[in-house]
């Protein structure tokens, strides 16, 4: 079950909602790493509970969502504010640019 974070900006909340709607599914997540700013493409499982661990409220306060990196075989934390795209197969579930554009259109219609 996903906790609703209050500290995230609009696009981070949208990315979080998409990840929560796709728990235990394999996704492709494209994001910018916090550490060095490089672009990363990760094939990951967004898990509700896997190997006894899951995304905690503490991680979310830091803006992080924990996933299982299928290629590296280990847990990784994805920075929600830096997610550019989330895909399931060939279907784009989240696109940061389109999300921001939709919000601008809604505000200034």
Secondary structure as UniProt FT lines:
FT   HELIX           10..21
FT   TURN            22..24
FT   STRAND          25..32
FT   TURN            34..36
FT   STRAND          39..46
FT   TURN            51..52
FT   HELIX           57..61
FT   TURN            62..63
FT   STRAND          64..69
FT   TURN            70..73
FT   STRAND          74..79
FT   HELIX           80..82
FT   STRAND          83..88
FT   TURN            89..90
FT   STRAND          91..95
FT   HELIX           96..108
//
